[in-house]
């Protein structure tokens, strides 16, 4: 009888030990009361505990953007502790006309729309030619009012008529490191994005073994002008260019002088002026699959961005 009692006690203590460990096992955000979200790792730690991150990793990460629209800034960051506003723009960086049908906010109530701009929908945004961007939604602002949440987080979501990428989402949060220059409330004027033309990249189906090669215009966003004068900006740095899909591959990357740029990119490549990407389509089988051109770069705040351009066989 004594052994049975000891066994029951041991089992009970073991169960208690397991239960006590559950809340500390890397729970993902959003977090319960008494816990804080660590943005970079998307894990919860107890209030007052340090996050398992360093530097910019402690801030919300940018959201990879697919298709023909770009939201800037990405992520949308505010300085903690004081009310402020941030300007936002949605740029058509694709070749085709797109319509933004609805823009909404989700997440903590510390973030809200500061004006009525996003409610004047739908917005019809024509595409671009070469390395010039198309139309943009500009002049709307988000408002941050400090509240009960120590590290509020939200999302700005745009719904579009793009059949391949109908929604566009970026994270909203606080800049926790104090190392980024968030600019003025109109940070959207200093937008950072990449232009690939055409976008989407379209191919007609080919039989196995045949190949088609195209040249794509490839540039950073155009330099903004104020009263006819170019605005001096920090550079953009490319860190990776890759093709996802078994029927496609990169052949060459040329700079503005027609010289080869080494692929794969080693470290950080300062990206300025119009470039060209030489892309090949060579199907292996009778049925082709779509692919993606993926460009990774550091924006002018030093935040990693990922831009994905669809490659479609129609």
Residue pairs with C-beta under 8 A, 6 or more apart in sequence:
23 32
23 35
24 46
26 41
26 43
26 44
27 35
27 43
27 44
28 42
28 43
28 44
29 37
29 38
29 39
29 42
29 43
29 44
29 153
30 37
30 153
31 37
31 44
32 44
34 46
34 47
35 44
35 45
35 46
35 47
36 44
36 45
36 46
36 47
36 49
36 51
36 150
36 151
37 43
37 44
37 151
37 153
38 44
38 45
38 51
38 52
38 53
38 58
39 51
39 53
39 58
39 59
39 60
39 61
39 151
39 153
39 171
39 173
39 176
40 51
40 53
40 56
40 57
40 58
40 59
40 61
41 51
41 52
41 53
41 57
43 51
43 52
45 51
45 52
47 150
51 58
55 177
55 179
56 177
56 179
56 180
56 302
56 303
58 176
58 177
59 75
59 77
59 173
59 174
59 175
59 176
59 177
59 180
59 303
60 75
60 77
60 153
60 171
60 172
60 173
60 174
61 75
61 171
61 304
62 74
62 75
62 170
62 171
62 299
62 303
62 304
62 305
62 306
63 74
63 75
63 169
63 170
63 171
64 306
64 307
64 308
65 71
65 74
65 168
65 170
65 305
65 306
65 307
65 308
66 164
66 165
66 292
66 308
66 310
67 94
67 162
67 164
67 165
67 168
67 199
67 200
67 308
67 309
67 310
68 92
68 93
68 94
68 95
68 96
68 98
68 127
68 162
68 165
68 199
68 200
69 90
69 91
69 92
69 93
69 94
69 98
69 100
69 125
69 158
69 160
69 162
69 165
69 168
70 90
70 91
70 93
70 191
70 193
70 307
71 88
71 89
71 90
71 91
71 156
71 158
71 168
71 170
72 88
72 89
72 91
72 187
72 188
72 191
72 192
72 193
73 86
73 88
73 170
73 187
73 188
73 191
73 301
74 170
74 171
74 299
74 303
74 305
75 170
75 171
75 172
75 173
75 303
76 86
76 88
76 142
76 156
76 170
76 171
76 172
76 173
77 86
77 172
77 173
77 174
77 175
77 180
77 182
78 84
78 86
78 144
78 172
78 173
78 174
78 175
78 182
79 174
79 175
79 182
80 146
80 151
80 174
80 175
80 176
81 146
82 146
83 143
83 144
83 145
83 146
84 143
84 144
84 185
85 114
85 141
85 142
85 143
85 144
85 185
86 141
86 142
86 144
86 182
86 185
86 187
86 188
87 138
87 139
87 140
87 141
87 184
87 185
87 186
87 187
87 188
87 189
88 140
88 141
88 142
88 156
88 188
89 136
89 137
89 138
89 139
89 188
89 191
90 100
90 103
90 123
90 125
90 136
90 137
90 158
90 168
91 133
91 134
91 136
91 191
91 193
91 221
92 98
92 125
92 126
92 127
92 128
92 133
92 134
92 135
92 136
93 128
93 133
93 134
93 193
93 194
93 195
93 196
93 199
93 221
94 127
94 128
94 134
94 199
94 200
95 127
95 128
95 197
95 198
95 199
95 200
96 127
96 200
97 124
97 125
97 126
97 127
97 134
98 125
98 127
98 160
98 161
98 162
99 122
99 123
99 124
99 125
99 160
99 161
100 121
100 122
100 123
100 125
100 137
100 158
100 159
100 160
101 121
101 122
101 159
101 160
101 161
102 121
102 122
102 158
102 159
103 118
103 121
103 156
103 157
103 158
103 159
104 156
104 157
104 159
105 111
105 112
105 113
105 142
105 154
105 155
105 156
105 157
105 172
106 154
106 155
106 157
107 152
107 153
107 154
107 155
107 172
108 147
108 149
108 152
108 153
108 154
109 147
109 152
110 144
110 145
110 146
110 147
110 149
110 152
110 154
111 142
111 143
111 144
111 152
111 154
111 172
112 142
112 143
112 145
113 119
113 140
113 141
113 142
113 143
114 140
114 141
114 142
114 143
115 139
115 140
115 141
117 137
117 139
117 140
117 141
118 137
118 140
123 137
124 135
125 134
125 135
125 136
125 137
126 134
126 135
127 134
128 134
128 195
128 197
129 197
130 197
130 217
130 274
131 195
131 197
131 217
131 218
131 219
131 222
131 274
132 195
132 222
133 193
133 195
133 221
133 222
138 188
141 185
142 156
142 172
151 173
151 174
151 176
152 173
152 174
153 171
153 172
153 173
154 171
154 172
154 173
155 169
155 170
155 171
155 172
156 169
156 170
156 172
157 167
157 168
157 169
158 167
158 168
158 169
159 166
159 167
160 166
160 167
160 168
164 200
164 310
164 312
165 310
175 182
180 301
180 302
180 303
181 301
182 301
183 190
189 224
190 224
190 231
190 233
190 300
191 221
191 224
192 220
192 221
192 236
192 299
192 300
192 301
192 305
193 220
193 221
193 305
193 307
194 218
194 219
194 220
194 221
194 236
194 295
194 297
194 305
194 307
195 217
195 218
195 219
195 220
195 221
196 216
196 217
196 218
196 277
196 293
196 295
196 307
196 309
197 216
197 217
197 218
198 216
199 309
199 310
200 309
200 310
200 311
200 312
201 214
201 216
201 279
201 293
201 309
201 310
201 311
201 312
202 312
202 314
203 212
203 214
203 281
203 288
203 311
203 312
203 313
203 314
204 212
204 313
204 314
205 283
205 288
205 313
205 314
206 212
206 281
206 282
206 283
206 288
207 283
207 286
208 283
208 284
208 285
208 286
209 282
209 283
210 282
210 283
211 280
211 281
211 282
212 280
212 281
212 282
213 251
213 278
213 279
213 280
213 281
214 278
214 279
214 281
215 276
215 277
215 278
215 279
216 276
216 277
216 278
216 279
216 293
217 274
217 275
217 276
218 253
218 274
218 275
218 276
218 277
219 273
219 274
219 275
220 236
220 271
220 272
223 230
223 231
223 233
224 230
224 231
224 233
225 231
233 300
234 300
235 270
235 271
235 272
235 300
236 270
236 271
236 272
236 297
236 298
236 299
236 300
237 268
237 269
237 270
237 271
237 297
237 298
238 265
238 268
238 269
238 271
238 295
238 296
238 297
239 265
239 267
239 268
239 269
239 296
239 297
239 298
239 304
240 264
240 265
240 294
240 295
240 296
241 250
241 253
241 263
241 264
241 265
241 277
241 293
241 294
241 295
241 296
242 250
242 264
242 293
242 294
243 249
243 250
243 279
243 291
243 292
243 293
243 294
243 311
244 291
244 292
244 293
244 294
245 289
245 290
245 291
245 292
245 311
246 284
246 289
246 291
247 281
247 282
247 283
247 284
247 288
247 289
247 291
247 313
248 279
248 280
248 281
248 282
248 291
248 311
249 279
249 280
249 282
250 263
250 277
250 278
250 279
250 280
251 278
251 279
251 280
252 260
252 263
252 276
252 277
252 278
253 260
253 261
253 263
253 275
253 276
253 277
253 278
254 260
254 261
254 275
254 276
254 278
255 261
255 273
255 275
256 273
256 274
256 275
261 269
261 275
268 298
271 297
277 293
279 293
279 311
281 288
281 311
281 313
283 313
288 313
289 313
290 310
290 311
290 312
290 313
291 310
291 311
292 308
292 309
292 310
292 311
293 308
293 309
293 311
294 306
294 307
294 308
294 309
295 306
295 307
295 308
295 309
296 304
296 305
296 306
296 307
297 304
297 305
297 307
298 304
298 305
299 305
